[in-house]
């Protein structure tokens, strides 16, 4: 009986294997090249991705792993209808050697994008930009530079769009954003609550009379033909009836806006920062903010000096920079002269609302003891 033998073409198989290995190596090197240049960032994160700071700050919620969003590596993220003041400050900070999103390179692929654990929700012309810049000194705070306006203007874009705007954070870091108009937006509290009921909220408040004048001053620089302050503040100058439909006046009725937020969030989740103390005692107010956020008190007196020209505190120059870090030229504008009787009537209008706000927050901001409206921020 003959023996059957089976022969294989090993030469052909080896050649085929070499071709396969060659193409596999090409794919691997191509993948590595794109990863190193930041283009594979949109790939799903591995399952062993580290636990975020959210699970530490808010253990009841824990962390839900979500597909990572695409990051374009841009230092200044252009948002629709972005405030020109924010853009100017962002560009100027880059020139001073500051990373817009704090101490890490924004083009890296480390960390994950999280929804903000804390939001500065108000108020306009209260000192929110100063607070955000002071917070950015802290190594455990990562914040969006421009105002996202997600919960008031762009909510229909969806939470994934919002999350994609956030900077990347490592374990132990907090994600933050600031949009002052949230405080006066009726829909904002319920929308923030739907995202996370554990979100910490910071409100920078300021004497509403001074705030209204500052608001008017900013608008006047953009529109020199604007009517006088007194023409806008009164419905009827003879009767002295205040026009609460004017946004510069309406924003300062803090008690009314706070009631809307307290329908969704307990008072313990809100911190009220004094805009006046951010000027006179920035380190003291920053200590309160850091405690509220559960952060170590890193930002202290050693980080500040008072700029006599601008009339408000600036951050001392960062390492590697030849200049200190101050807010842009749009901050600290001189206010136009407002007749004292106009300010007096406006102060009388705000007094009962201020008293109610003091009672609601448990803080007396002392605004009714003031007689002028010439603050710098």
C-alpha angles and dihedrals in degrees: 000000000000124000118244115219127193120213128195130201097236092170092061092046093052092050091050091050092051091054091049092049091047094054092042090055090049090053092048094050091046090052092048091048093053092044092053090051092048101250099116091059093107092065116110115274116249117260092246092064109144124263112265127233089252092076089052097046096038109027093171092067100037120187130302114201111229132184110274117251128232117268121201097198093233116152095212112037109210110222127191112271090002115184110257089221091061092048092050092049092048093052093045092051090053088055090054092055097258122140106233091223095043130256102348128073109260091216095062125105098222124118130009136275112250135181109259115274090200132029131192098221101177170129123317112230089007098110101274095138091052091050093050093050091048090050092051089068088070111091092217095056122085116181140177110247102212122052109263095202087199099144094047109029112013105032092123089066089074138235094282090060089050093048090050090061092060123098119243117267134199127215108295096024127113125224115219141173136179130215111159095197091068090080093064097036111104095209096045100085095054091044094051089046090053090054094047130340088204096062113132114227128207123195120189107202131186138182100296092221093054090042092054092051091048091049090051091047092055092049091046092057089056095041112030091180093065116131117254120282092249092052091055100040096056128062086199120010092202096057093033092228109165117232104231091180089073106095093220088063099035095056091060095061088093098168092060093052093043091057088062092054094045089061087071108021131047117240090247090069093058126076120196113208121197111235089202093054091049083067101039100033111013094161092053094051091044089054090057092047094050091049091050091052093047092245130142112257098257099143105072142147091292090070097058141068128173116248106215093194096054095033097228139079123278132195116255115251115285122238111282094021127105095207136057121246115253131161115266129273090269088071122077097026115171111253121236117249112271119193109255092232090058091053091046092054091047091049090052089052093052097043099089092044090050091051091052091047091052089051094048095049099034090233129112107209093185096228095141091061090062122099103183138050103211104116116145108227 
